[in-house]
Amino acid sequence: MSGAASQALATQAVRAKSDSKYVKLNVGGTLHLSTIDTLCKQDTMLRAMFSGRMDVLHDVEGWVLIDRCGKHFGTILSYLRDGSIMLPESCRELNELLQEAKYYCVQELIRQVEEALSVRDPEPICQVPLITSSREEQMLIAKMTKPMVKLNCNRHNNKYSYTSMSDDNFLKNLELFDKLCLRFSTRILFVKDTLGNTEICCWSFYGHGQKIGEVCCTSIVYGTDKKHTKVDFPEARIFEETLNTLLYEHRGKGPDAELMQATRGYRDRGNGYHSDDEDEKFDRALRRK
């Protein structure tokens, strides 16, 4: 007997055992109804399950149990029924669907999803919201699920009162913000604010829905003719406060007092870019958290 003939006989045997036209499927808690014809339409793991080649687990109510997330199982069934589907838009959804297609061994769907992923524009690793109103800022703080670091930049304020190093230090603050975003974006929400604060450059730190720290990067320098506004670069203080926000990752409890005291001991050692030794100290302080 040929392989196709034996497959057909096995499928008929499974259908004969069923009391209903439909098979009841419980996939990770989501319930689906499908026919043997659909489940056995392509050479997949589902065909192996419902053609008698694999043992099938049922619950007391007769639902076939499949220990997988059911989010994309409906899409798998639609593909088996029609031979084509509308693929998800986001790369995340495509990757989730790809994992399910691989589990069920739907080879042609795997190929289509992988092809779609290969031509999609890469999604940014780090996205920085720009605050456009005070109301938006308050809503962001109230609903945030992780600590937040906000940088307020208003370079136009007192532009012609800068000292000789102010422009350079202003740019260093911006560069540090970008560096911290890339390093901690998965644990801290970084936002930029240009709403017209009176400060030229100011860092604010939030945890558990409230402000926990601030670093102002401006100071007044009195010259012989008039006072000048100077933009500083307090790099070590900014690092320290950023580390402190990590103590507020878990909303169910407050910051650890011992860790807070340890990070407060990391003091500013001067302006300018930090050395390799300072990088190592920063990494050690981070690992303590």
N, C-alpha and C positions, 0 to 999 in steps of 0.2 A: 504494500500500500504506500502511495506517495506521501510526502510530508504534508502537502496541502490537504489531502484527503483525511489524514489522521487528525490534523488540526481542526477540520470541520466537524469530525465526529466528536472530538473533545468538547468543542464549543456547544454542540447540540446537547451533549450530556449535561453540561452545566445549566443550560437553558431549561432542560427537562426537570432539573431539581428545583428550579425557582417557581414559587407560587404566583409570581407577578411578572408583568412585562418589564418592569423596572427593577434595577438593582439599587438598594439603599446604601449610600456611602457616607460614613462619618470620618471626615478628614480633619484631624486636630480640633474637633468640636464643631466644625461647619458641616452642614448636612447637604447632600446632593443626591439627585435621582438621575440615573442614566440607564441605557440599555446594554445588553451584552454585545449587540452589534457595534455600538459606538466604542465600547471599552476594548473590543478586539479588532477594531478597524485597522490599526497599524501594529507593527511588530515592536511593542513596547513592554514595559514591566506590567502594565495593566492587562495586556493580553495574556501574559504569563500567569497572572493571578487568576483570571477568569476563564482560562482554558483548561484548567486542571493541572498545570505544571507547577503551581506553587500552592502552599497551604494558605487559606484565607481565614482570618480571625473575625468572628461575629460577636456582637454583644447579645444580651438576653432578649432584645427586641428585634434582632435580626439584621441590625446595621453592620455592614462590613467596616471594620476599623482599620484606618491607615494612619500611622503615627507620623504625620507631617503637618506643617502649617497649611491651613486651608485657604489662605489669602488668594493664591493664584490657581487653585485647582479648577475653578470654573473656567479659567482661560485655557487650561490644558484640555478640558472636556470640549470646549468650543472648537479648539483646533482639531481634535480628533473627529468631531462631527463634520466640520466644513472644510478642513484642509488649509484654512487660512484664518488669520485674526488681525485686528488692529493692534499693533504693538504699543506698549506704554510709551509716554513721552520722556519721562525722566530716566537718567542713567541708573538711579537707584532701583527703580521698579524693574528696569530691564535686567539688572543683575540678579534681583530676586527671582524673576521669572526664569532666568537661565539656570539657576540652581535647581528649581523644581523640574524643569525640562530634562536636566541631566539625571535627576533622581528617577524619573519615570522613563528615561531612555527614549525620549521622543526626538529622534535624531534630526529630522528635517527642521523642527522648531528650534533646536539647539543651533543649527546652522544659521537660521534667519536672525535669531537674537544676537549671535556673535557678530554677524555682518552688520546689523544695526548699530551695535556698540562701537564697531571699528570706525564708523563714519560720523558718529556724534561728536560735537564739540565737547572738549573736556569741561566738566563743571569745576568752578573755582574751589580750591581747598579752603580758602579763608574769605569770608564776606564780612565787610565792615558797614553797619548801618550808619546813615547820616541823619542826625536829628533835625527835623524841620520845624518843630513847634514845641512849646513848653508842655502842652497837653500830651503830645507824643512821647516826650521824655518821661513824664510821670507814669504813663501807661506801661512804658518799657521797664521802668524800675519796679513797678508793682507786680508785673507778670513774669519777671525774669526767673529762670529756674537754675541759673548758675551765677557766680559773681560777675561784676561788670566793672570795666575800666573805661572811663570817658576822658577824651582829650578835647579841651576847648581851645581853638586856634582863631585868633583875630589879629593877623599881622598888620592890618591897616591901622590899629590903635596906636597912637603916638609914633607913627612910622618914622618921623624925622627927629625923634628924641633918642633913638638907639645910640648906644656906645659902639665902638668899633667892632666888638666881638658879638654883638647881639644877633646879627643876621646868621652868623655861623652857628651859634648856640640854638637859635630857633630851628634851624634845619636839623640839628642833632636831635632835638626833641622829636621831630617828625620821623626821623630815621629810627629812633629807638621804639617809637610806637609801632612802626611796621615790623620791626624785629620781634617785638613781644607778641604781636598778632600771629605771626607765623609759628611761634613757639608754643603758644598757649591757647590758640583759638578753639580747641576742643574742650577746654576746661573753663575758659573765661570769655565773656562776651565783651568785645572791644567796639566802642562807638566813637564817632567824631561829632563834635558840636560846633556850629558856627553861628549861633543865635545872637551874637552881639554882646556877649559877656564883657564886662569892663576890663577883665584880665586879657593880656595878650596871649599868654600860654599857661594853661592850668590843667593839671591832672586831677580827676576825681575817682574815688574807689568806692564800690558799693558791694554789700553782702547782705543776704536775707532781707532784701527790700529796703535797706536804709544805707545812708552814706556813712562809711567807716574811716575815711581818710582823704586828705587832699594835699597836693604838692603844687604850690604856686611857683612859677618859673621866672617871675619878674621881681625886680628890686629897684629902689630909687638911689641914684648916685648923684651927689651934689657937687657940681663943678664950680668954677670961679664965677661964671656968668649966670648959670641957671641949673636946675636939676634935670637929670637925664633918667630915662627909664631903661634899665638894663635887663635883657633876657638871659637867665642863667640856664645851666644844664646840670641839674642835681641828679645825675644818673643813678648813683647808689641809693638815694632816697626813693626814687621811682621803682627801682628793682625791689627794694624792701617792701614797699606798699603793695606791689603786685604780688609778691609772695604771700603777704598777709591775706589778700583776698582769697587765696586758695584754701584758707582755713574755713571759709564760708561756703564750701561746695555742697555740704549736706544741710538742707533746710531744717531737718529734724532736730538738730542740736547746734549749740553755739560753738565758737572757736575754742580750740584747746589752749588753755592758759599757758602751759609750759612751752608749746610751740610758738605762741605769740611773743613770749618773752625772748625766746631764742632769736626770732627774726628781728625783733627790735634792736638786738645787739649788733646788727649789720649796719654800720654807720657810714655816712658819707665820708669819703677820703679825698675829696677834691673834684673839680670839674674835668671835663675832657673825656676821651674814650678810655674804657677800662683795659687793663692789661690782661695777659693770659692767666696770671695768678688770680686776679679778681674774678675771671670767668670760672676758674676752678672753685673758688669760694662760693660763688653764686650757685654752681651746680651742687655743691655739698649741702648748702642751705636748702635747696629745692628737694633733694633726696630725703631730707629729714621730714618733709611733709608727706 
